[in-house]
Amino acid sequence: MRLNFEFPEQRVVELRELQKDIGGVDMKTVFNTALTILEWCVEETRHGNEIAAVNQDDKTYRVLITPPLQAVARKYKRMSALAGA
């Protein structure tokens, strides 16, 4: 199957920069990697975990919050609440 996407020019520039940052791989690899990370984030969120960037030197962390992950968290909290009722 073939999928085509249209992006604004600025987003294409950002994608090309990202492509360079990760070693000049092809766009298919960029998107497959992004999808793999998203799948992992969704799976962890389903299990009630948060996705975070950890700074071990400062002993701080920043939780990744996105509308899709928030929706997954709400859905699975509702499901677990109903299962426990």
C-alpha positions as CSV (number, residue, x, y, z in Angstrom):
1,M,0.0,0.0,0.0
2,R,1.2,3.5,-0.7
3,L,0.3,6.5,1.3
4,N,0.8,10.1,0.3
5,F,0.9,13.1,2.6
6,E,0.9,16.8,2.0
7,F,2.9,19.0,4.5
8,P,3.5,22.7,4.7
9,E,6.9,23.7,3.4
10,Q,8.2,24.5,7.0
11,R,7.2,21.0,8.1
12,V,9.2,19.5,5.2
13,V,12.2,21.6,6.3
14,E,11.8,20.2,9.8
15,L,11.5,16.7,8.6
16,R,14.6,17.0,6.5
17,E,16.5,18.4,9.5
18,L,15.3,15.5,11.6
19,Q,16.3,13.1,8.8
20,K,19.9,14.6,9.0
21,D,20.0,14.4,12.8
22,I,19.3,10.7,12.8
23,G,21.9,9.9,10.2
24,G,20.4,10.7,6.8
25,V,18.2,7.6,6.7
26,D,15.3,7.6,4.2
27,M,11.9,9.1,5.0
28,K,10.4,5.7,5.2
29,T,12.8,4.9,8.1
30,V,12.0,8.3,9.7
31,F,8.2,7.5,9.7
32,N,8.6,3.9,10.7
33,T,10.7,4.9,13.7
34,A,8.2,7.6,14.7
35,L,5.4,5.1,14.5
36,T,7.3,2.6,16.6
37,I,7.8,5.2,19.3
38,L,4.2,6.2,19.1
39,E,3.1,2.6,19.5
40,W,5.4,2.2,22.5
41,C,4.0,5.4,24.1
42,V,0.4,4.2,23.6
43,E,1.2,0.8,25.0
44,E,2.8,2.3,28.1
45,T,0.0,4.7,28.6
46,R,-2.5,1.9,28.4
47,H,-0.7,0.3,31.4
48,G,-1.0,3.5,33.4
49,N,2.6,4.6,32.8
50,E,3.7,8.1,31.9
51,I,6.3,8.9,29.2
52,A,9.0,11.2,30.4
53,A,12.4,12.7,29.7
54,V,14.6,12.2,32.7
55,N,17.6,14.5,33.6
56,Q,19.6,12.4,36.0
57,D,22.1,15.2,36.8
58,D,19.3,17.6,37.9
59,K,17.1,14.8,39.2
60,T,14.2,16.2,37.2
61,Y,11.8,14.8,34.6
62,R,9.4,16.2,32.1
63,V,6.3,14.2,31.3
64,L,5.3,14.0,27.6
65,I,1.7,15.3,27.3
66,T,-0.1,15.1,23.9
67,P,-3.8,15.1,23.1
68,P,-3.7,11.5,21.7
69,L,-1.9,10.1,24.8
70,Q,-4.3,12.0,27.1
71,A,-7.2,10.4,25.2
72,V,-5.6,6.9,25.6
73,A,-5.1,7.5,29.4
74,R,-8.7,8.7,29.8
75,K,-10.0,5.7,27.9
76,Y,-8.1,3.1,29.9
77,K,-8.8,4.8,33.2
78,R,-12.5,4.6,32.4
79,M,-12.2,1.0,31.4
80,S,-10.3,0.0,34.5
81,A,-12.8,1.9,36.7
82,L,-15.7,0.0,35.0
83,A,-13.9,-3.3,35.4
84,G,-13.4,-2.6,39.1
85,A,-17.0,-1.6,39.7
